[in-house]
């Protein structure tokens, strides 16, 4: 919860409608939770991972092939941005800084 409060505090100036604060905070909390769960699955130690296999996941090998094909069709900068956002959890502003963009 503290991560969500801190993130909402950092982004509060971007909130256009203060009546939407509860939704704003909830959305941030859900995203942070989903990222933590995802990262735990990806970066779990071998002992924690156990016998996890691709058959146990909700994605089929075909789905993963389609995803990789779609990613490879993107220009490098867009692919990098998407990976930084989804897998590294960087904000759009942080990605802009990493890629040398201007605001």
Secondary structure, DSSP 8 states (H G I E B T S, - for coil): -HHHHHHHHHHGGG-S-GGGHHHHHHHHHHHHHHHHHHHHHHH--HHHHTT--GGGSSS-HHHHHHHHHHHHHS-HHHHHHHHHHHTT---HHHHHHHHT---
